[in-house]
Amino acid sequence: MKISDYKEKPIWNDSLKLYENNLEKQVIKDILFKDIEDDNTICKYAIVFGTSRIIEMKARVKTVYDLYKKKRIKKIYLSGSNNGISSIKNNQTPNKIVEENIDISKIYEDDLSEAERMKEECLKLGIKEEDIIMDKESNNSLESLKNISNNIDLKDEKSIILVTSAYHMRRCILGAIKYISPNIHYCPVIAETGYFEKDNYQNTTLGIQLANFDANHILRQAREGIIAESDEENYQKKK
């Protein structure tokens, strides 16, 4: 997938912090979900991206726990501050959509960072504390990727597993290529919720909003050079 192949132009509304244009369903599916598959990579690290949306956070922790239990990873890197775009103070989802999707849009209202919340859940599941690394300072996924080298040394890693929601995964891969290394294979492991994946995101207005936002955001950030424009070579770098 190369972003320059798409003609769609994201229309950003700075006051709403949302995109005004709605991309076609096939465009969204191609940008977000095409070729995003777990290839059963076994490696040292899994990076888990934070969120304050309860259903997604629990799914991400459960997913990385399963990887840890199956010994596909040794160390878990949890990232996210208390100032992310899904936090109670910065949540960009319009109130109308929240009301229509009340059960799946619930957000944590405490003062903990996303990384701290995930760590609490990891420990409850039985993950050893010494196998958890936290980044409590990053406010978004790109900051997480930029800051990761301050916390762990990845220069000798051939593969890394990324754990996040389906609609968010492509942006994380393109960000990892840009800010960690283009020479590492990034294995996508989706934290499934039953609401935000390729085959079900269209069933709720929240799923549609999140998918449309991320697809537009990928187009915009790739064209501005903020993330990589393509992840095609990533799939040739399997361990």
Order of alpha helices (4+ residues) and beta strands (2+ residues): beta-beta-alpha-beta-alpha-beta-alpha-alpha-beta-alpha-beta-alpha-beta-alpha
